[in-house]
Amino acid sequence: MTANQPSKPLPAVSPESAIRDHLRRLTRRQQRFERYLGRQLHVDPAGLAVMDHLVTAGPATPSELARELSTSTAAMTLVIDRLVDGGHVTRERHPTDRRKVIVTPAEHWEAAAFEHVEPLVLGIAEITASMTPEEQETVAAFLERTTQAYDRATKA
């Protein structure tokens, strides 16, 4: 053997292993992006999760947020307090139950967040547009099954 040749042949990477590796890297990139977004918007990870839920699902009570994000109402109150102090959300009286409060994202929030999220959204749209309908269906099915695997693992 020459100095440039390995002493043993390199093992072939199985498709399953390659997919796991890609998912691991994607997860790390997603986590890194969330940290970046939190820094840009001056929101901690718990606050970012609340804001994501509010933007996606709409205004909610603190109890609903705590239940949705699997945390205590006391912990959620602290998160909401920080978000209110940062100008990210408002608390308003519930329209039909005056004992409750509704947490609503500040008007500027979505636009501010989208400024940072837009390059990612556009990049994924570009990738999707470059795929055949069959490839899109395959990827969508894979992602759906992966989501189900996460749900089963967390008993969601």
Secondary structure, DSSP 8 states (H G I E B T S, - for coil): --TTS-SS------HHHHHHHHHHHHHHHHHHHHHHHHHHHT--HHHHHHHHHHHHH--B-HHHHHHHTT--HHHHHHHHHHHHHTTSEEEEE-SS-TTSEEEEE-TTHHHHHHHHHHHHHHHHHHHHHTS-HHHHHHHHHHHHHHHHHHHHHHT-
